């Protein structure tokens, strides 16, 4: 028996609040879970700063990755097992890609990426292909197996059915994080009938399609995703915490380049500050280390770094106002001048933050960005793009929603003392 087909003597299970159990029978999967790079995901929160708004959102990338693996395993082993259009030889690469798809996430994920101009998917591939424990396990399958798994994550794998399982507009990744995030935040928005969706998924040519009879379950899934983004993922208070997190890291980076003498040398961050991130240093950095340094920085002499790190740790967040860049574009310039007169640093204490989401879309000829649509499989064997059959999906298809806010420290602007009049003017402009 080869390593690729080797089974455990006894099935291992992880008790899971979303899927009840995560089942592992393959030796390869069990060995990948045991690697230091995968275990590191226990120390990376799935939802970044969202725990400062929804106190239950402490779950990790580790549990999410197991969930994505489990959904993929169920689709392959239970739904596709007797379908001639699914190549059974692709089973292991699909399972490994599902398990490892988030391997490259850094501390606080997207906020951290934004500051240091990183790409977690690129680092996922670096870990899979580099001198790592994960790579050593994958190479035991075959020398080219790490590249195959990497190609799935990069969406360049020859068999696009495998890619669609892991990354598409309805995939194992989204189906897990919507339910898992809803569970841990305590909201109902992310709930949908996954059991029904799994039963109607089918491999078809170069993609995964949905039987037409499952259209209403897909509608429910898309609306759940829409609600989760605007009620949880883009929550304005969570974004305030993200702003402070980003600004804290930016301040530390600026001080480093200005040759500031830190009381606690930020050694784990040096390669990030210099833009020359070493893979080993990337793997070693997790949220525990970041939070430890935030504690250290509350004792620094630099007033801005001290204040921002304290704000994040103690949840003294910025207030916010709605902002329309089309109508209020002069407001930022006016505020920056007032900030300067008041002795406040607008770079760190006046932040325009924007976000947007496209709940569902499909490829239109001539557009640069091709989006793989969700196709319904009719009883005749023909395919129909989802929005052509669903009035609900048609209504939101291609409609990107934007949200802009200005974040500021209201507590500072309300302080008595010098330049009180200027601070009052700032508040008046903000509330105008």
Number of C-alpha atoms within 10 A of each C-alpha: 6 8 14 16 13 12 17 14 9 9 12 13 12 14 10 13 14 18 16 10 15 21 17 20 16 20 17 22 21 15 14 21 17 12 16 14 22 22 15 21 25 17 19 23 25 27 23 24 24 24 18 19 17 17 11 14 22 18 21 17 24 22 22 24 25 23 28 27 28 22 24 26 22 16 20 23 13 12 16 20 15 11 13 10 14 20 15 14 8 13 16 20 20 25 25 22 27 29 25 28 26 25 27 24 27 26 23 22 22 18 22 21 16 11 17 17 12 18 16 19 17 16 20 21 23 17 24 29 21 16 12 17 18 23 21 17 20 26 16 15 16 13 12 12 20 25 18 22 26 25 18 27 24 16 17 12 16 12 16 17 25 27 25 22 27 27 21 19 20 23 17 24 24 17 22 24 22 19 25 24 26 20 19 18 20 14 15 14 22 27 20 21 14 17 9 14 21 19 16 20 21 21 21 18 12 15 19 23 23 26 18 19 15 18 19 15 17 24 18 19 22 21 20 20 23 18 15 22 19 16 13 21 16 17 15 21 19 20 24 26 25 22 25 27 22 21 22 25 22 18 19 23 20 13 16 18 11 9 8 14 12 16 11 11 13 16 10 16 21 16 14 19 21 12 12 9 15 11 15 12 15 19 20 13 17 21 19 12 15 17 15 10 17 23 16 18 25 19 17 17 13 16 11 20 23 20 17 26 28 21 20 23 16 10 14 17 25 23 15 23 14 13 20 13 14 7 8 10 11 10 15 19 11 13 18 18 13 18 20 12 13 18 12 18 13 16 12 20 22 20 19 17 17 14 12 13 14 14 20 23 21 18 13 11 8 7 8 8 10 12 14 16 19 22 23 27 24 13 10 6 10 9 17 17 15 25 21 11 14 14 12 15 20 15 10 18 16 15 13 12 12 10 15 17 20 20 26 24 16 16 11 12 19 12 12 10 7 10 13 14 12 17 23 14 16 21 15 10 14 19 10 7
